[in-house]
């Protein structure tokens, strides 16, 4: 525990206080090449922590949602205000699998596209199966 205490209480503050961070915006233009090189390691650490935070807290980074504000339907009947399909139970032979992931190419029937979706996102969505 002593090395960690020393690092946090003495080494890190001494290192941070020795960084050539200017007091004004114009001071950034007066830094030498040596000063800029000294700023690379702390910048890399801050960027790494920011990226890890992004991966941990942003669902889009984990593939769980699209970049379109969480939209699930990306291509099925986009010209309609609401997608509604009616299937008469009398038209069903024995059973039918209906899509719930919005990834199918044969809407409203499931074509197994949820398998790829589940692999990419860690989701567990599957079809709804209607039996007669």
C-alpha positions in Angstrom: 0.0 0.0 0.0 3.0 2.3 0.6 3.9 2.5 -3.1 0.4 3.4 -4.1 0.2 6.0 -1.4 3.5 7.5 -2.5 2.4 7.5 -6.1 -0.9 9.4 -5.3 0.4 11.8 -2.7 3.8 12.7 -4.1 4.8 11.4 -7.5 1.7 12.2 -9.4 1.2 15.7 -8.0 4.9 16.5 -8.7 4.6 15.1 -12.2 1.4 17.1 -13.0 2.8 20.3 -11.6 5.9 20.0 -13.8 3.8 19.8 -17.0 4.2 22.8 -19.3 0.6 23.9 -19.3 0.3 27.6 -20.2 -1.9 30.1 -18.3 -3.3 31.7 -21.5 -4.5 30.6 -24.9 -1.6 32.4 -26.5 0.8 30.5 -24.3 0.0 27.3 -26.3 1.7 28.8 -29.3 4.8 29.6 -27.4 5.5 26.0 -26.3 8.6 24.3 -27.6 8.8 20.9 -29.2 10.1 19.5 -25.9 7.1 20.9 -24.1 4.7 19.4 -26.6 6.4 16.0 -26.3 6.0 16.2 -22.5 2.2 16.6 -22.9 1.8 13.4 -25.0 1.7 10.9 -22.1 -0.9 12.6 -20.0 -3.0 13.4 -23.1 -2.8 9.7 -24.1 -3.9 8.7 -20.6 -6.9 11.1 -20.6 -7.9 9.9 -24.1 -7.7 6.3 -23.0 -9.8 6.9 -20.0 -12.3 8.8 -22.1 -12.5 6.0 -24.7 -12.9 3.4 -22.0 -15.7 5.4 -20.5 -17.3 5.8 -23.9 -17.2 2.0 -24.4 -18.6 1.4 -20.9 -21.4 3.9 -20.9 -22.5 4.4 -24.5 -24.7 1.7 -25.8 -24.0 2.6 -29.4 -20.3 1.7 -28.9 -21.4 -1.8 -27.8 -23.6 -2.2 -30.9 -26.8 -2.2 -28.9 -28.5 0.7 -30.7 -28.1 2.5 -33.9 -26.6 5.9 -34.4 -30.2 7.0 -35.3 -31.3 7.8 -31.7 -32.2 4.2 -30.8 -34.3 3.5 -33.9 -35.0 -0.2 -34.4 -36.8 -0.1 -37.7 -34.2 1.0 -40.3 -35.9 -0.1 -43.6 -39.4 -1.7 -43.2 -42.2 0.4 -44.7 -40.4 3.7 -43.8 -42.9 5.7 -45.9 -45.7 4.8 -43.4 -46.3 6.6 -40.1 -46.8 3.3 -38.3 -46.1 -0.2 -39.5 -49.2 -2.4 -38.9 -49.7 -5.7 -40.6 -52.8 -7.9 -40.3 -52.5 -11.6 -40.7 -55.7 -13.7 -40.6 -55.3 -16.8 -38.4 -57.2 -18.8 -41.0 -54.4 -18.1 -43.5 -51.8 -19.7 -41.3 -51.1 -23.4 -42.2 -49.6 -24.9 -39.0 -47.4 -22.2 -37.6 -45.8 -19.0 -38.6 -42.7 -17.1 -37.2 -43.1 -13.4 -37.1 -40.2 -11.0 -36.8 -39.6 -9.0 -33.6 -36.1 -7.6 -34.4 -36.9 -5.5 -37.5 -33.9 -7.0 -39.3 -35.8 -9.4 -41.6 -35.9 -9.0 -45.4 -39.3 -10.7 -45.6 -41.3 -8.5 -43.3 -43.4 -9.5 -41.3 -42.1 -13.0 -41.4 -38.9 -14.0 -39.6 -36.0 -15.0 -41.9 -33.5 -15.6 -39.0 -31.8 -12.2 -39.3 -32.1 -11.9 -35.5 -29.2 -14.4 -35.2 -26.7 -12.0 -36.7 -28.3 -9.1 -34.7 -27.9 -11.1 -31.5 -24.2 -11.9 -32.2 -23.5 -8.2 -32.9 -25.4 -6.8 -30.0 -25.4 -9.4 -27.3 -29.2 -9.3 -27.5 -31.5 -12.4 -27.2 -34.4 -11.4 -29.5 -36.2 -14.0 -31.5 -39.4 -14.4 -33.4 -42.9 -14.7 -32.1 -44.3 -18.1 -33.3 -48.1 -18.3 -33.9 -49.6 -21.8 -34.0 -53.0 -22.8 -35.2 
